[in-house]
Amino acid sequence: MDAEIIAIVGIGFVLGGILKGATGVGAPLIAVPLLAAYVDVRFAIVIFSIPNLVPNIWQVWAYRKTLLPAKFIAGFVLSGMLGGALGTWVLANVHTDALVFGVVALVFLYIGLRLSRPHWVLPYDRAVVLAPLTGFTAGVLQTAAGLSAPVSITFLNAMRLRRETFMPTASAFFVGLGLVQVPLLVAYGMLDGPHAALSASALIPLVAGMPIGAWLGRRLSQAAFDKIILGVLTVLALRLIWGAVT
C-alpha cells in the first residue's frame, strides 16, 4: 500500500485518538473526514471499523458499573445494530460520490447543532422513548457515511449525562455497531486481508494519541477545545467538497 496513504492513516488516527483521549468519544469525527478527503469515504469507513470496536470494548468494561439502565441500552444499541446492517449495505452498493456529500452534510449538521443548541436538555423519560429511533438512525449514518455524531453524540449530550455514564453508554453503542459491521464488511469483500491489517495497525496511532488528548483535556477549557475541533472539522468538510467538485 502507498506510503502516503499509510502516513495519512497514521495522522488521522493520532488526531482521532487525541479527541477520544480528551472527551472519551469522537475519534471518527476527525479520522473519517481526513481519510475521506485524501483517499475516499469507503476506504475511511473500512479502515476505521476495527479501531472503532476494540477501544470501545475496553471502555464499556472499565465503566460497566455506571451504564444507563438496561431498558435504555437495549433500545439504543439493538436498534443501532439493525441500522448498522442497513448502513453497511448502503456502503457496499452506493456510489462513493454520494457518500462524500453525505459525510459533508453530517459534519456541517454536527457543527450547526453544536453552535445553535449548546444548552439543550433532553429529559431521561423522553430519551428512553426516542432511543430506538435515534439508535437506528445513528447506526445507518455511522456505517454508511462514517459519522453518527450529529445524531448519537448530540442525543447523549442533550441528556446531560455525567462523563462516567456518557462514556460507556456511547461505547456500548459503538461496540454493538462493530459486532455487526465488521463481519458484514468481510462478507461484502470490503474488509479483505490488506485492509484488515491496516485497520488493525491503525489501533497503534489511535492509542498513542489518547494520552495526549487526556493531557490536553486537563489543560484546555471545554469551550476552547470545542472551538478547535469545530474549526478543524470545517476545514476538512471544505476540503471534501473541493475534492468532490474538482
C-alpha angles and dihedrals in degrees: 000000000000114000091225091057091049089051092050090049090051093050093046093052095044088054090045090050091051090054092046091048091051099044107015092240142040106074092137090057090072105023100048099049091044094051091042091052094053102031117007140288097256091052091049094052094045094048092048094052099089098037089050091056108041103053091044091056088057092048093051090051095044093050099030093124092061099048118129117259118294093249092063095040093050094050094044100041102037093049088047090056091053090049090047091057091052092045092052090053088052090050091053096047110031123084114257094237090066090048091053092057089044090057091047092050092049093049092052091043090054092048091048093050093048092050100040101042109025094148102039112137125202115200115233095238091056092043091057089056093047096043098091095049092042092048093049093049093046091048092055092047095047097051098035100041104012097242128085097157095104086063110019103038094036089051093051093042090054089058088062092226121182113256093250089055098038094054100055092039092055091042092051088056093052093045089055091050092048093052088058100033102051097053091045092050088053092047092050090050095243097111098055127158100283093042092046090051092050092045092051091046090053087070088076098063090037092056091041091057096050098076089049089053091048089052092048091045090060092052106036123067115243090244092054093047092049091053092052093050093047090050093051091047092051091053092048092049091051089048090053092050091049092050093048096050096042 
